[in-house]
Structure formats: C-alpha cells, structure tokens
Amino acid sequence: MKDVLSDFAGFQWDEGNSDKNLIKHLVENWECEQIFFNEPLLILDDPGHSTTEKRWAAFGRTEADRLLVVIFTRRDRLLRVISARDMNRKERNFHEKNG
C-alpha cells in the first residue's frame, strides 16, 4: 500500500482540527508526520471509514520510537491526517511481525 505515498508532496492540516490529536490522544502533528519517513511503515486500507473519501491506516514509528496509528486521506498530493493515537498491544504485535 505504500504506492499511496508514491507522489505525495507534504501534509495538509485542517485548522479547525489541528490540535484534536493532541487534546484527545496526546499526539503532536509533527509526530504524525514522522512515521511516514521511518521504517517499518505499514499502510492498510480503511474501508470501514472510507464512506465519503478513501482512507488508510498507517502503522509506524516516530524518531522517539513511539508507535502510532495514523488514519489519513489524500487531497491531491497532500496527506491529510484524520486521527492519530498510540498503537494498542494487538497493533504493536502486528507492526512487529509484519514490518
């Protein structure tokens, strides 16, 4: 699924929700961005939440080794983060085994 990133040029942050992940899950926007540049990065379709637009779930690691799940969509060549949180135990195991 990394082809979803093949031509991406940056990130788009919704001003109305720019601090939503920080308030709700204590995840900074820059942490969300970091996982897309670190390995391993696993990206899966998120069909359950893709009703109005295509969404993906990215499982990755920050520079500080924080394991995050980031739900995102594409707006042209920009990635738009919808939500981000720490991986749960099942997701950490999945990331470790498949990364």
Secondary structure in CASP SS format (residue, H / E / C, confidence):
PFRMAT SS
TARGET T0000
AUTHOR 0000-0000-0000
METHOD secondary structure of the structure
MODEL  1
M C 1.00
K H 1.00
D H 1.00
V H 1.00
L H 1.00
S C 1.00
D C 1.00
F C 1.00
A C 1.00
G E 1.00
F E 1.00
Q E 1.00
W C 1.00
D C 1.00
E H 1.00
G H 1.00
N H 1.00
S C 1.00
D C 1.00
K H 1.00
N H 1.00
L H 1.00
I H 1.00
K H 1.00
H H 1.00
L C 1.00
V C 1.00
E C 1.00
N H 1.00
W H 1.00
E H 1.00
C H 1.00
E H 1.00
Q H 1.00
I H 1.00
F H 1.00
F H 1.00
N C 1.00
E C 1.00
P C 1.00
L C 1.00
L E 1.00
I E 1.00
L E 1.00
D E 1.00
D C 1.00
P H 1.00
G H 1.00
H H 1.00
S C 1.00
T C 1.00
T C 1.00
E C 1.00
K C 1.00
R C 1.00
W E 1.00
A E 1.00
A E 1.00
F E 1.00
G E 1.00
R E 1.00
T C 1.00
E C 1.00
A C 1.00
D C 1.00
R C 1.00
L E 1.00
L E 1.00
V E 1.00
V E 1.00
I E 1.00
F E 1.00
T E 1.00
R E 1.00
R E 1.00
D C 1.00
R C 1.00
L E 1.00
L E 1.00
R E 1.00
V E 1.00
I E 1.00
S E 1.00
A E 1.00
R E 1.00
D E 1.00
M C 1.00
N C 1.00
R H 1.00
K H 1.00
E H 1.00
R H 1.00
N H 1.00
F H 1.00
H H 1.00
E H 1.00
K H 1.00
N H 1.00
G C 1.00
END
